[in-house]
């Protein structure tokens, strides 16, 4: 490949100096001529051949021989690629260079001074990803181009003791990444190592305002192998701001990176289009740490900062050597706000108002599954939180490990302390196929219901020990679609509970009294067991068992809940457990939707039956399969366990008043929940 072919780095690093060298070579041909402008054609032809692109010198060309050689050049133009928007890729209004002749004979470039006035450089890609800085043939090998573009070491960089760039402009366009940056550039250096190179620019990046300020060491420092190159960068893209300061051991190869970094912004997800590494949606953040690089591995160690209301610390490693970036992280937090974790599971960290929904009053969010982000990187991240602050209950002991490979994400293990108990399980989100698939398996153990209300007006009015299990699998491009196609089971049991009238006073039609459950005054009503179990098939949750066992009444229910359109269709009925009481309880119907439930009575039917007419085994038969699914253990759910044993016993009927599973009357069951 001809000199300069392959990359803008080659052209920038050597292009101007190559033109200067061609001028020197042309000296022998025009030495006796008085007008150096006659050498312009010679220089332009050889430059055009080297770059495989038309090069023209429209202005004056003057050369003053001596030590150093002085060259003045005006009106330099380099043509753009045929498909590019602008006809000219690079142009320089004026160039003044001084060049030491004797080092040039050894092949070394030493310029005491280089002044460039009004340089303009346009770098762009087209929709196919082709770059205008690839000067070689279209099918040139990328590896060859890269090798031609990159100096072997810092010693290959020309010595420029004083560099002045005035009124420069750098334009970069990439429609494939929605980038259009237009920078004005002015740099200045002195002649010793204490001087700096300064670059300031502004423009737009991914449609957002972009600013850049760079301060580096002198070009002499850039060539000096033993000394790391000092660097300071301040940049902003929209509301994302970054400050970087430190040094780079091998700036040509970007190795030996030793930089302190501080980042802040409104949302970490806005980092993705900048660095190409997927990050979750977050609330405003501010983090700092130490950035390093060795080979293809970037490290961000000693990270410390805040995300929303949460503190976060740990180490992050990014390996760019594979087909996709590999992110490894070990993160800890002393205080995590639950809302700040929402982005990790694809929810909105800014509250429910940020969720897209399907309209028509539906409450299940239509949040899209971020398939492209899942496929863009691999991940192995562990997050541990000592305390998690949630609006409904204090949480603690969060431990989750997230593994992502080729679009397939696994959260395993996932454990969380809640209400004196714990939630544990696994979650899988597979985005490797055409349609995302999710599989969830979560267990709830020994959770105290009272913990959810400890800091509310219902403190002390609601209680019980909760066990539960969720097993669901579905496919779809949104959260709503995943649930609408889901299959599996959902079960929950509350043992040894209590509730007061104040806690349920908002229920329509005084539903509990309609079912024969009477709560009076401020004294809590105890209940032995509350069990609910649903079998989900293709988005329809069939309520296989719904039982509330109180000292006086047994409430049962059946029906279904549609996760497709959120429709409710439930029928609930209460039966007295006392042999002496023949109560008439009207069935309660629950219709409407999850967002707007409609609770009323069934006027066409009454359930006139006493305990003598009720066979406990008939009413509780659906429970036989519930507790094994929940598997809470006899010590954890003694009341619910006793209720299930009564259901399995063929000689058990309706229990005596105030007791679960003792005594029965004669008669047959009729009118039970359907």
Rosetta blueprint (number, residue, H / E / L):
1 X L
2 X L
3 X L
4 X L
5 X L
6 X L
7 X L
8 X H
9 X H
10 X H
11 X H
12 X H
13 X H
14 X H
15 X H
16 X H
17 X H
18 X H
19 X H
20 X H
21 X H
22 X H
23 X H
24 X H
25 X H
26 X L
27 X H
28 X H
29 X H
30 X H
31 X L
32 X L
33 X L
34 X L
35 X L
36 X H
37 X H
38 X H
39 X H
40 X H
41 X H
42 X H
43 X H
44 X H
45 X H
46 X H
47 X H
48 X H
49 X H
50 X H
51 X H
52 X L
53 X L
54 X L
55 X E
56 X E
57 X E
58 X L
59 X L
60 X L
61 X E
62 X E
63 X E
64 X E
65 X L
66 X L
67 X L
68 X L
69 X E
70 X E
71 X E
72 X E
73 X E
74 X E
75 X E
76 X E
77 X E
78 X E
79 X E
80 X L
81 X L
82 X L
83 X L
84 X L
85 X L
86 X L
87 X L
88 X E
89 X E
90 X E
91 X E
92 X E
93 X E
94 X E
95 X E
96 X E
97 X E
98 X E
99 X E
100 X L
101 X H
102 X H
103 X H
104 X H
105 X H
106 X L
107 X L
108 X L
109 X L
110 X E
111 X E
112 X L
113 X E
114 X E
115 X E
116 X E
117 X E
118 X L
119 X L
120 X E
121 X E
122 X E
123 X E
124 X E
125 X E
126 X L
127 X L
128 X L
129 X L
130 X L
131 X E
132 X L
133 X L
134 X L
135 X L
136 X L
137 X L
138 X L
139 X L
140 X L
141 X L
142 X H
143 X H
144 X H
145 X H
146 X H
147 X H
148 X H
149 X H
150 X L
151 X L
152 X L
153 X L
154 X H
155 X H
156 X H
157 X L
158 X L
159 X E
160 X E
161 X L
162 X L
163 X E
164 X E
165 X E
166 X E
167 X E
168 X E
169 X E
170 X E
171 X E
172 X E
173 X E
174 X E
175 X L
176 X L
177 X L
178 X L
179 X E
180 X E
181 X E
182 X E
183 X E
184 X E
185 X E
186 X E
187 X E
188 X E
189 X L
190 X L
191 X L
192 X L
193 X L
194 X L
195 X L
196 X E
197 X E
198 X E
199 X E
200 X E
201 X E
202 X E
203 X E
204 X E
205 X E
206 X L
207 X L
208 X E
209 X E
210 X E
211 X E
212 X E
213 X E
214 X E
215 X E
216 X E
217 X E
218 X L
219 X H
220 X H
221 X H
222 X H
223 X H
224 X L
225 X L
226 X L
227 X L
228 X L
229 X E
230 X E
231 X E
232 X E
233 X E
234 X E
235 X E
236 X E
237 X E
238 X L
239 X L
240 X E
241 X E
242 X E
243 X E
244 X E
245 X E
246 X E
247 X E
248 X E
249 X E
250 X E
251 X L
252 X L
253 X L
254 X L
255 X E
256 X E
257 X E
258 X E
259 X E
260 X E
261 X E
262 X E
263 X E
264 X E
265 X E
266 X L
267 X L
268 X H
269 X H
270 X H
271 X H
272 X H
273 X H
274 X H
275 X H
276 X L
277 X L
278 X L
279 X L
280 X L
281 X L
282 X L
283 X L
284 X L
285 X E
286 X E
287 X E
288 X E
289 X E
290 X E
291 X E
292 X E
293 X E
294 X E
295 X L
296 X L
297 X E
298 X E
299 X E
300 X E
301 X E
302 X E
303 X E
304 X E
305 X E
306 X E
307 X E
308 X L
309 X L
310 X E
311 X E
312 X E
313 X E
314 X E
315 X E
316 X E
317 X E
318 X E
319 X E
320 X L
321 X L
322 X L
323 X L
324 X L
325 X E
326 X E
327 X E
328 X E
329 X E
330 X E
331 X E
332 X E
333 X E
334 X L
335 X L
336 X E
337 X E
338 X H
339 X H
340 X H
341 X H
342 X H
343 X H
344 X H
345 X H
346 X L
347 X L
348 X L
349 X L
350 X L
351 X L
352 X H
353 X H
354 X H
355 X L
356 X L
357 X L
358 X L
359 X L
360 X L
361 X L
362 X L
363 X L
364 X L
365 X L
366 X L
367 X L
368 X E
369 X L
370 X L
371 X H
372 X H
373 X H
374 X H
375 X H
376 X H
377 X E
378 X E
379 X E
380 X E
381 X E
382 X E
383 X E
384 X E
385 X E
386 X E
387 X E
388 X E
389 X E
390 X L
391 X L
392 X L
393 X L
394 X E
395 X E
396 X E
397 X E
398 X E
399 X E
400 X E
401 X E
402 X E
403 X E
404 X E
405 X E
406 X L
407 X L
408 X E
409 X E
410 X E
411 X E
412 X E
413 X E
414 X E
415 X E
416 X E
417 X E
418 X E
419 X L
420 X L
421 X E
422 X E
423 X E
424 X E
425 X E
426 X E
427 X E
428 X E
429 X E
430 X E
431 X L
432 X L
433 X L
434 X L
435 X L
436 X L
437 X E
438 X E
439 X E
440 X E
441 X E
442 X E
443 X E
444 X E
445 X E
446 X E
447 X E
448 X E
449 X H
450 X H
451 X H
452 X H
453 X H
454 X L
455 X L
456 X L
457 X L
458 X L
459 X L
460 X L
461 X L
462 X E
463 X E
464 X E
465 X E
466 X E
467 X E
468 X E
469 X E
470 X E
471 X E
472 X E
473 X E
474 X E
475 X E
476 X L
477 X L
478 X E
479 X H
480 X H
481 X H
482 X H
483 X H
484 X H
485 X L
486 X L
487 X E
488 X E
489 X E
490 X E
491 X E
492 X E
493 X E
494 X E
495 X E
496 X E
497 X E
498 X E
499 X E
500 X L
501 X H
502 X H
503 X H
504 X H
505 X L
506 X L
507 X L
508 X H
509 X H
510 X H
511 X H
512 X H
513 X H
514 X H
515 X L
516 X L
517 X L
518 X L
519 X L
520 X L
521 X L
522 X L
523 X L
524 X L
525 X E
526 X E
527 X E
528 X E
529 X E
530 X E
531 X E
532 X E
533 X E
534 X E
535 X E
536 X E
537 X E
538 X L
539 X L
540 X E
541 X E
542 X E
543 X E
544 X E
545 X E
546 X E
547 X E
548 X E
549 X E
550 X E
551 X L
552 X L
553 X E
554 X E
555 X E
556 X E
557 X E
558 X E
559 X E
560 X E
561 X E
562 X E
563 X L
564 X L
565 X L
566 X L
567 X E
568 X E
569 X E
570 X E
571 X E
572 X E
573 X E
574 X E
575 X E
576 X E
577 X L
578 X L
579 X L
580 X L
581 X L
582 X L
583 X L
584 X E
585 X E
586 X E
587 X E
588 X E
589 X E
590 X E
591 X E
592 X E
593 X E
594 X L
595 X L
596 X L
597 X E
598 X E
599 X E
600 X E
601 X E
602 X E
603 X E
604 X E
605 X E
606 X E
607 X E
608 X E
609 X L
610 X L
611 X H
612 X H
613 X H
614 X L
615 X L
616 X H
617 X H
618 X H
619 X H
620 X H
621 X H
622 X H
623 X H
624 X H
625 X H
626 X H
627 X H
628 X H
629 X H
630 X H
631 X L
632 X L
633 X L
634 X L
635 X L
636 X L
637 X L
638 X H
639 X H
640 X H
641 X H
642 X H
643 X H
644 X H
645 X H
646 X H
647 X H
648 X H
649 X L
650 X L
651 X L
652 X L
653 X L
654 X L
655 X L
656 X L
657 X L
658 X L
659 X L
660 X L
661 X L
662 X L
663 X L
664 X L
665 X L
666 X L
667 X L
668 X L
669 X L
670 X L
671 X L
672 X L
673 X L
674 X L
